[in-house]
Amino acid sequence: MKIKIFLKILFIVLFSSPFHAEESNNELSFYTGTFDVIDKEGDDKTTLFGIEHKNPELFRDTFLGKFKPITGAFITAKDSAYIYSGVEAQYGIGPFKILPSFTPGFYEKGSGKDLGSALEFKSEIKVGIDIFENSKLGYSYSHISNNDWGETNPGTDNQQITFSKNF
């Protein structure tokens, strides 16, 4: 049941802004990795799968760098789900990119780790490389916690491999 709700919310979040086939304005990223990678006991460590949407037309060039909104979601093998929306910065040298981001979101523990609150915050650093004209490959490391706003705040650290494609 939770999977169906997750998929419905994901569909609404990702497709709330229209895709235009004649323009290459949307970037979709698919990622997989390890949820709770530094879990000492090993009972919460699991696999995660996710998708993320970015619209390069919404880039804002500021004195601090380029920024754009991002929206996405992931689900773990233990039915935990995280749906988020936030901002990502982009810094690069040629084909190499460094992409820090901050994304508040909604977390549902499923049968996985209890993070102490439904409202969680994800801080992430991603490094990537342009592999083709419209494709990127990257590695990211993220931390999710509730900033002590919940009953508990165990947090989780995650790592992912990401493939991104402009459509």
N, C-alpha and C positions, 0 to 999 in steps of 0.2 A: 504494500500500500504506500509506504514512504517513497519507494522508487518512483511510482506513478506521479505522486505529488511533486517530487524533485524534477522529473522530466517535464511536467507541465510548466512549472515555474521557470526552468531553464529555457524552454521554448519561448515563453513570453519575454524574458529578459534579453535573450540574444536576438530576437527578431522584432523588437519594439521599434527599431529604426530600420527602414526599408533598405534592402540590398538592390543595387542597380547593376544589371548585367553589363550594360554598355560602358560603365565606369569602373575603374579599379580603385575603389575608395574604401574597401573594407578588408581588414586583416583578421583572419581566424587563426587561432593557435590551439593546437591539440597537445596535451602533455600527459605524461605518466611519471610516477616516481614513488617515493617512500614517504608515508605519513608517520610522524613521530619517530624520525630517524635516530634520535639519541635516547630513546626509551631504555632506561636501565634494566627494568624487569623484563622487557620484551613482550609483554602481553598486549600492548596497544599498538605496536609497530605493524603496519599493514601497507598494502599497495593503494595508490590513488590514481584516478583518471579524471582529466578535466578538459574544459574548453574555455576559450577566452575570445572576446571580440574587441577590436580597436578600429576606430575610424580615423585614418591619417589626415583627412580633411579638417579634423577638429584640433590638429596641432596648434599650440600657442607658443610662439617663440618669445621668450622673456630673457632678461639679463641673467637668470639662473639656469637657462637651458630651454629645451623643447619639452612641452608637457602635453599630454593627451588623456582623455578619459578612457578607462577600461572597464569592462563588465565580464564576469565569468562565473564559473561554478566548477566544483569537483565533487566526486563521490569516492568513498573508500570501499575496500573489500568488506568492511564491517558495517556498511550502510550508513556511515557518517556522511553528511553533506554540508557543503559551505557554498553559499551564493553571495557574491560580492560585487561592488562597484566602487571605483575610486579613481586615482590619478597615477600616471606613470611618467617619469622623466626619461629623456633619451640623450645620451652622450655617445659620440662615436669618433673613431679614427678610421676612415676608409670603410672597409667591410665589417670591422669589429664594432660592436655596440655594448654599452653598459646601460642597463635599464632598471633603476630603482623604482619601487612603487609602494603606495600605501592604499589599502582597500578595506574599509569597514564592510561587514557583512553579517548574514544570518547563518548560524551554525546549528545543525541538528545532529545529536550524537549517535542516533541509531543504536547499534549494539557495540559501538566503539568507545573511544575515550570521551569522558565527560570533561569539557573545558570550563564548566562552571557558569556559563551564561549563553543565551541565544545570540547576544550581540558580541561579536569578536572582531578583532582588528588584525589584518595581515600586513606585515612589512616584508618586502621581498627585494632581493637583488638578483638580477639576471644578467648573464653575459652571453652574447650571441655573435654569430657571424652570418653574413649574407652568403648563401650557398648557390643560389641561382638569382635571376633578375627579380623575381617576386617571392622568393622563399628564404627563410632563415632557420637556423638550427641553434638552439641555446641550452644552457644549463642554468637553473635557478635554485636559490636557497631561500626559504621563507620561515618566518616565525609568526604564529597565530596566538594571541592571548586577548584577555578581556580587560586589561589595564586595571585589575583589581576591582572591577565594577560588579563582578559576580560573587557568588558564595565562596568559590575557590578560584584559583587562577594557576592551574598547572602549566598551561601553555603547551605548544607543540612546535617542533622544528621539522621542516619538510624539505625534500630535495626532488627536483623534477628535471626531466629532459623534455624540451619543447620543440615542436615543429610548427612554423608559422607560414602562412601563404596568403598573399593578397588576391582578392577576387574582384 
